[in-house]
Amino acid sequence: MKPLLPFYNPSISYEDNYNQGPFGLFAQLDKVEQVQTKPSKFLNREVNLPFGMPAGPLLNANYIRAAFAYGFDLCVYKTVRTKPQKCHPLPNVLSVHPQGKLSCNLDTVLADTNYSQPLSITNSFGVPSFSPDIWQPDMEKAVKAAGKGQCVIGSFQGTKGNGEIEKDYALAAKLVRETNAPILEANLSCPNEGASKLLCFDVDRVERIVNEVKTAVPDRPLILKLAYFPEDEKIISLLTRVGSIIDGLSTINTLSAKPVDAKGHPALGENRPEGGVCGDAIRWAGLDMVGRLAKYRQQMQLEFAIIGVGGVSNVDHYRQFLKTGADAVMSATAAMWNPLLAIEIKKNL
């Protein structure tokens, strides 16, 4: 079988992908096969299948519309900010080739443009965002593109330098709410604006952000996007502070690594020695986090939803995440290179 073209082209800039994409099958919406499934509930909303794509590859309404057409029923609109933020220069995406699963100890991995299966990639974008006057009307179009049993989740992030980071998160949430996005997701798993390497590990600040967002937008479910937590104590601390306030946790984003080229030089450029890795090599970490969150959710008698993310590329992976405790499952890397993934899962349930 001939490999499918990714709907995001890693050889051109983020801006060109935004303006010209999506590509491959996502540009062909006239003859998409529809597969019926038994609806289920996610955050009190009916969804055809609790499967979709996390924050990252769905850059705008055109991408969201295509994802819905191809059966991804939970679609997270790419993380937005209250002010414009430029994307890192190319390369933004490279294939990586770890020996087996990636650890959480900053492994050094070979990176190139050989996107071979099982696929893992490094992505380095810097969480770019257009200004609200551009993304708000576009997100509104994305929300309207949802069919029956489908849902847009609006991802947002505060920005260092825009006053108090907690208040900027709250402002971003209000701006997303204005687009009528039915569910909000606060991105806490990209480089930190606070005291720790990643914002989600700064539990004091996370609690302040959650309180500010819930005060600003009390009428929308709030999901927090998390990274991998090596220590259970930090998970327990987070759940003790916000577990009864938030509505969902999405995990994981990526594992950090040091991508190098064949000569051992930083593959993303000398100024970017590290990059986040996603795809097949981090599935163990996604499953591990889902299982631990599910255990503590039960022990602490909490009710938040768990969205499992990381290396999902077939129906067995989907089932594995659900069995481990996830209420919904999402795929980014595999879905980018296989736009038929949701249809394949629905056919094989």
N, C-alpha and C positions, 0 to 999 in steps of 0.2 A: 504493500500500500504506500502510495506517495505521501510523504510528510505534508501536513497542512501548513499553510503560511500563517504566522502569528498575526493577530489583529492589531498588535502594536509592533511597529517596525523599529528594532533596536539600532538600525544603522543610520537613522535620521534623528534630528533633534526632537525634544519634547514638544516644542512649539509647532514643528511641522506635523508631528503626529496629531496634535490637538486640532490643527486646521485642516489636515488632509485625510485623517483616519476616520473610522477604523478601516483596516485592510483585510485581505483574504475573505473568508466566508462572511465575516461580519459586514462586509460591504454588499453582500448579496442577500436580500431579505425577501425575495419574491417567492421562493419555493422551499421555505423552511418546514420540515416535518414537525407536526404537533403531536405530542405524546400526552395522553391523559393520565393523571395520577389522583389518588385519593387525597383530598385536601387535609391539611393539619393546621394547628395553631402555633403561632410564634408571636410572643408578646401581645397576646389577645387579638392578633390579626390572623385572618385565614390566609394561608399560603398554599399554592399548589404542591410545592415540595420545599422543605426548609433547607434549600441549597442555593448558593449564589456565589458572588464575587466580593472580596473584601476591598477596603480602600487601596487604591493603587492604579490598576490598569484601566478603569472606566473614567476617562478624562472629562467627558462632557455628555450632553444629552444624546448625541449621535451614538456614542459607545453604549450608553445605557439602553437606548431603544433597541440596538442590535442584540445586546445581552438578553433582554426580555424576550425578543423574538426567538432566540435560540434556547429558551427554557431555563435561564438562570433567574429564579424567581425572587431572590433577595439580592439587590444590587446596591453597593455602597458607592456613592458619588465621591470621586477623588477629593482628598482632604483640602479644605479651603481655609483661608485666613482673612483677617479684617483689612489687611493691606497687601499690595502685590509683593511677591517673592519670586526672584528669578530661579530658574532651574540650574543645577550644576552643568558645566559643559560636558560634551561627549567625551568618553563613553558613559552612558547611564545604565546600560544593561550588558552583561557579559555572561557567558556560560561558565560555570565553575565545575571542577572535577575533584572533589574530595575523595579520599580513600575511605569508602564506607560512609557512615553517618558523620555529620559535622558535630564537633563538641562545642561547648559554650566557653571555650578557653582561647578565643582568638586564633584559631587554626590558620596556618598559611596554606592557601589553595591555588592551584593552577587555574587561570582564567583566560578564555579565548572566545572566539566566535563559532566554535563547533558545538552547536546546540543539539547534543546527542541525548538519547533516552537511556536510563531514567534521568529526567532533566532537573538540574539545579542551576540557579542563576544568582549573580550578585546584582543588586540594583542600587544606584546612587544618584538620587534626584535632588535631595535637599528639601523635600516637601514644597515644591513650587506652587504658587497660587496667582491667579489673576485678581484684579480688584473686584470688590463686591458688585460694582455696577456691571461687570461682565458675567461673573459666575452666578449671581442671584437669578437673573431672568433665564439663564441656561438651566440651572438646577430646577427651576419651576417647570420648564419644558420636560425635563427628565421625570419629574414627579407625575406629570400628566401622561407620560408614555406608558405608565404601568397598566397592565391589563388586569383582569380578574385574577385574584390569588397571587399578585405580584406587589413588590414594595421597594421603594427607594429609601435608603438610609443615608442621611447627610452627615459626612465626616468633617470635622473642623479641628482647628488647632490655634492656640494662642501664640503670640510672637514676642520674643524678648525685645525690649526697647519700646513697646507700645504701652507704657505705664505698667501697672501691676499685671503680672501674667494672668492671675486669677480673673481679673476683670476683663482682660482681653479674650480669654476663653468664653466668658459669659456673653460678651458682645458678639463674638463669632456665632455662638449658639442662637442668639436672638436673630441674627441675620439669616441663619439657616432656617429657623422657624418661619420667617417671613416668606420663604419659598413654598410653604405648605408641606415640606418633608415630614412624613408621619413619625419617623424615628430619628434620633440624634445619636452620633457617635463621637466622643471626645478622643482624639488621637493623643495618647500619652506614651507612645512607644518609639518615638523618634528622638533624635538628640535633644538632651534636656536643656530647658531654660532655667533650671534650678540648681540644687545642691549636688545631685547624684548624676551618674553618667546618663541615665534615662529617667525621664520625668516620672514614669510609673513607679520607680523605686523610692521616690521622695514622698513618702506616705503623708506627711504633714501637709505638703503642698497639694497633693491629690485631694485630700479631704477639703481643703479650702476651695479648690476648683469645683469640685462636685457641689458644694453648698452654693457657690456663686451661680453656677449654671442652673441648678434646680430652682433657685430663687428667681432667676431671670426668665426661665422657660419651664414653668411647673407642669405644663399640660402635654409634654411629650416624653415618651420613654427615653432614657439615657443609657447608652452602652459606653463602656470604657474599653479602648483598644490597648492591650497589654503586650509586653515582651515576655521572654522566658525568665521565670524566677527560680534561681538555683536553690534558695533556702525556703523551707516551709514557713519559717517564722515570719518572713516578710509577707507571704500570702495571708497568713492568719492576721497580721497587723492590718493589712489593707482591708480585709473583710470585716474586721472588728470596727474599723472606722466608717466604711462606706457601704458595706454589704447589704444593709437594710435600706439604703437610700437609692442606690442605682438599680437599673432594671436589667442590665446584662453586662457580660464581660466577653470580649472577643480576644482570642489568643491562639497562636502567637503571631507576631509580626515577622521578625527575622532573627537570625543569630549572626552576630558580628564576626567577621573573619578578615584575613589579610590576603586579598586576591593579588597574585603576581603573574607576570607573563613568563614565557619560556626561558627568559634570561634572568628571572628572579626579580625584575623591577616591578614596582607597584603598577598593576594593570589599569587602575583608574586614574593614574597620574601621580606625580610626586607629592602633590598637596592632599591627596586622598589615599592614604595607605590602607585604610579600612573601608569595608563596605558591608551592608547587610546581605545575608544569603538567605534565599527562600527556595522552596521546591522540595524535591525528593529527600535531600540530605537532612532536612529539619523535621520530618514527619514525627520522628520519635519524640521531639521536644514539644510539638503541638499536642500529641496524645498524652504525654506526661502531664502537661499543664492542665488539660481538660480533666484528666482523672483526679488530680489533686484538688482542683476547684470543686469538682463534684463531691468529693469526700468531705471537704470542709463545709460545703453548702448544706449537706445533710446533717453533719455534726452540729453546726451552728444554727440549724433550722431557718435557713435563709431561702429566698425564692427567686433570685435572679436567674436569667437565662444564660446559658453558656454557648458561645459560638466557636466551634472548633476550626482552626485554620492551620495549614502547614503541610505541604506535600501531598495533597489529595489529587489523585490522577485517575481513579477508577471507582467503580461501585463498591469494591471491597474496602477501599480506604474510607469511603463515605459511611458504610456500615460500621466500620471499626470506630470511628469518631462517635457515632451515635451510641454504640454499645459502651463506650468509655464514659459517657455522661453528657455529651453535647446535645443541645436542643436544636441546633442548626449547624450546618457545615458550609464552609466556603473554600474556593480554590482560586488562586491568582495565576501562578506560574504555569501549571498544567493547562488551565483554561485559556491562557493567552495563545498557546501553541496548538490547542485542540478546542476550537469553538463548539464542537459537537459534544463536549463532555457532559453537560447537563442532560442532553437528549439520550446519550448512552447510559447514564445512570438511571434515568426514568424507565428506559426499556428493560433494564436488567434487575430491577427491584423485585 
